């Protein structure tokens, strides 16, 4: 396969090998189920499959290294053996990163932006792209009264610091991808401000990855009779948000509903062309 072209628009299909992810936890924990789901998403137009072995939803339970390796690496190896596609591994642990690199993953996606001890060193020895995500706090505490004086300014400052750390560790600028981290240590107001001003993050001249599919902010914005829209009723809101992010400069859209997202973004691409 050719090297992953980060200047193109990509739909990244979410494949959670977890029992507790907020939207699809427990559905794809078996290898056959995971492969079947990946095949469906690829046929629907996903160009990247993002494999995660630890849920990072609010209050998620931490997973040990051995268990995460056992969940993720067999799926990476099986996908590489059976499909011609790009594989991303969603992890913060340097041990899982190294195993993913050894298994020929094409990309690493880290919600902690390589802040765990050893992560920078592991990535510096590879040559694959790495996504750095912004998160205030940790998954078990991030939604306990997150505060910002200016959400966009603070996210930009965080990225400036992490990009510098990566470059000092030997990770070249052209390998980096940025994810503003919708829903990670952010209230609805923070999320909507960030979405409204997303184009400001293009100032780094790096690809933007956005994961907004089915998230709590979508449920809150689609609220009916004082209740958030349930996860399985957030498709149309998710598609609207995805279109907005691409119009504001996003390159990679991380989604649960691949076919609908691909169709929506075909219209955007036609207009942009």
C-alpha positions in Angstrom: 0.0 0.0 0.0 1.0 3.6 -0.6 1.9 5.7 2.4 -1.2 7.3 4.1 -1.9 10.6 2.4 -2.9 13.0 5.2 -3.8 15.8 2.8 -6.8 13.8 1.5 -10.1 13.7 3.2 -10.5 10.4 5.2 -13.5 8.8 6.9 -12.1 6.8 9.9 -14.3 4.0 11.0 -14.4 3.3 14.8 -13.7 -0.3 15.9 -13.8 -0.5 19.7 -12.6 -3.9 21.0 -14.0 -3.0 24.4 -16.8 -4.1 26.7 -17.6 -0.5 27.9 -17.3 2.1 25.1 -20.2 4.5 25.2 -21.8 3.7 21.9 -20.8 0.2 20.8 -19.2 -1.4 23.9 -19.2 -5.2 23.8 -20.3 -5.6 20.2 -17.0 -6.4 18.6 -14.8 -8.0 21.3 -14.5 -11.3 19.4 -12.0 -11.5 16.6 -14.6 -12.7 14.0 -17.0 -9.9 15.0 -14.3 -7.3 14.8 -13.2 -8.5 11.3 -16.8 -8.5 10.1 -17.4 -5.0 11.4 -14.2 -3.7 9.8 -15.2 -5.3 6.4 -18.5 -3.6 6.5 -17.0 -0.2 7.2 -14.4 -0.6 4.5 -17.1 -1.6 2.0 -19.1 1.5 3.1 -16.1 3.8 2.2 -13.9 4.0 5.3 -10.2 4.5 4.4 -8.9 4.1 8.0 -10.0 1.7 10.7 -9.3 3.0 14.2 -8.9 0.1 16.7 -9.2 0.9 20.4 -8.8 -1.6 23.3 -9.5 0.8 26.2 -12.6 3.0 26.6 -11.9 6.7 27.3 -15.5 7.7 27.9 -16.1 9.7 31.1 -15.6 7.5 34.2 -14.2 4.6 32.1 -12.3 1.9 33.9 -8.6 1.7 33.2 -7.3 -1.4 31.4 -3.9 -3.0 32.0 -1.2 -3.3 29.4 -1.5 -7.0 29.0 -5.3 -6.9 28.5 -5.1 -4.0 26.0 -2.4 -5.9 24.0 -4.5 -9.0 24.0 -7.6 -7.1 22.7 -5.9 -5.0 20.1 -2.9 -6.7 18.4 -4.6 -9.8 17.1 -7.2 -7.6 15.4 -4.4 -5.4 13.8 -2.6 -8.5 12.6 -5.8 -10.1 11.2 -6.9 -6.9 9.4 -3.5 -6.5 7.9 -3.6 -10.2 6.7 -7.1 -9.9 5.2 -7.7 -6.4 4.0 -5.9 -3.7 2.0 -6.6 -0.8 4.4 -5.0 1.7 6.7 -5.0 0.8 10.4 -4.9 3.3 13.3 -4.4 2.1 16.9 -6.0 4.3 19.6 -3.8 4.0 22.6 -1.7 6.0 25.1 0.5 3.1 26.4 4.0 2.9 24.9 4.0 -0.9 25.1 0.8 -1.0 23.0 2.2 1.6 20.6 5.4 -0.5 20.1 3.4 -3.7 19.5 1.1 -1.8 17.1 4.1 -0.5 15.2 5.6 -4.0 15.0 2.2 -5.3 13.7 2.5 -2.8 10.8 -0.2 -0.3 12.0 -0.2 2.8 9.8 -1.0 5.4 12.5 -1.2 5.9 16.2 -4.1 7.9 17.8 -3.3 9.1 21.4 -5.9 10.9 23.5 -3.1 11.8 25.9 -0.9 13.3 23.2 2.2 11.2 24.0 2.4 12.4 27.6 2.7 8.9 29.2 6.3 8.1 30.1 8.0 6.4 27.2 5.5 7.3 24.5 7.6 9.9 22.9 10.6 7.6 22.7 8.7 4.8 21.1 7.1 7.1 18.5 10.5 8.7 17.7 11.9 5.4 16.6 9.0 4.8 14.1 8.0 6.8 11.0 4.2 6.5 11.1 1.8 9.4 11.7 0.7 10.2 15.2 -2.5 12.0 16.3 -2.2 14.3 19.4 -5.5 14.9 21.1 -6.3 17.7 23.6 -7.9 16.5 26.9 -8.2 18.5 30.1 -7.7 16.0 33.0 -8.1 12.2 32.6 -11.1 10.1 31.5 -12.1 9.4 35.1 -12.2 13.0 36.1 -12.3 15.1 32.9 -16.0 16.0 33.1 -15.9 17.2 36.7 -16.3 21.0 36.2 -13.8 21.5 33.3 -12.9 25.2 33.1 -11.2 27.5 30.6 -10.7 31.2 30.3 -10.6 30.8 26.5 -11.1 27.3 25.1 -9.6 27.9 21.7 -6.6 29.8 23.0 -5.8 27.1 25.6 -6.2 24.2 23.1 -3.8 26.0 20.7 -1.3 26.6 23.5 -1.5 22.9 24.4 -0.8 21.9 20.8 2.1 24.3 20.6 3.7 22.7 23.6 3.1 19.1 22.5 4.3 19.8 19.0 7.5 21.2 20.4 8.0 18.2 22.7 7.5 15.9 19.8 10.0 17.7 17.6 12.6 17.8 20.4 12.2 14.0 20.8 12.9 13.5 17.1 9.3 13.2 15.8 9.2 15.4 12.7 6.4 18.0 12.2 5.0 16.3 9.1 4.1 13.1 11.0 1.7 14.9 13.4 -2.1 15.2 13.3 -4.1 17.3 15.8 -7.5 16.4 17.4 -9.2 19.1 19.5 -10.8 16.4 21.7 -14.5 17.2 21.6 -16.1 15.9 24.8 -12.8 15.4 26.6 -12.8 17.7 29.6 -15.2 20.1 28.0 -18.8 21.3 28.6 -21.4 21.8 25.9 -20.5 25.5 25.8 -16.8 24.7 25.4 -17.5 22.1 22.6 -19.7 24.5 20.6 -17.2 27.3 20.9 -14.5 25.0 19.7 -16.6 23.8 16.8 -17.5 27.4 15.8 -13.8 28.4 15.7 -12.3 25.1 14.5 -10.6 26.8 11.6 -8.2 28.5 14.0 -6.5 25.1 14.5 -5.4 25.0 10.9 -2.8 27.6 11.7 -0.4 24.8 12.7 -0.4 23.6 9.1 -1.1 20.0 10.3 -4.0 17.7 9.4 -7.0 17.9 11.8 -8.8 14.8 13.0 -12.2 15.2 14.5 -14.2 12.7 16.6 -17.6 14.1 17.3 -19.8 11.1 16.2 -22.7 10.3 18.6 -21.0 12.2 21.4 -22.8 13.7 24.4 -22.7 17.2 22.9 -24.8 15.9 20.0 -27.3 14.4 22.4 -27.5 17.6 24.3 -28.1 19.7 21.2 -30.8 17.4 20.0 -32.5 17.4 23.4 -36.2 16.6 23.6 -38.5 17.4 26.6 -35.5 18.0 28.8 -33.8 14.7 27.9 -30.6 14.2 25.8 -31.2 12.3 22.6 -30.2 8.7 23.1 -27.0 7.5 21.4 -28.9 5.6 18.7 -30.7 8.8 17.7 -27.7 11.1 17.1 -27.0 10.2 13.5 -28.3 13.4 11.8 -26.7 15.7 14.4 -23.4 13.8 14.0 -23.6 14.2 10.2 -24.2 18.0 10.5 -21.3 18.3 12.9 -19.0 16.3 10.5 -19.9 18.5 7.5 -19.2 21.7 9.6 -15.8 20.4 10.7 -14.7 19.5 7.1 -15.8 22.9 5.9 -13.7 24.4 8.7 -10.6 22.4 7.7 -10.8 18.9 9.1 -9.1 16.1 7.1 -10.0 13.0 9.1 -13.5 12.4 10.4 -13.7 9.6 13.0 -17.2 8.1 12.9 -19.5 5.2 13.9 -21.8 5.6 10.9 -19.5 5.2 7.9 -21.9 5.0 4.9 -23.9 8.0 6.0 -20.8 10.0 6.7 -19.2 9.1 3.4 -22.3 10.2 1.5 -22.5 13.5 3.4 -18.8 14.3 2.8 -19.0 13.5 -1.0 -21.3 16.6 -1.3 -18.8 18.7 0.7 -15.9 17.4 -1.4 -17.7 18.3 -4.6 -18.4 21.8 -3.5 -14.8 22.3 -2.3 -13.5 21.0 -5.6 
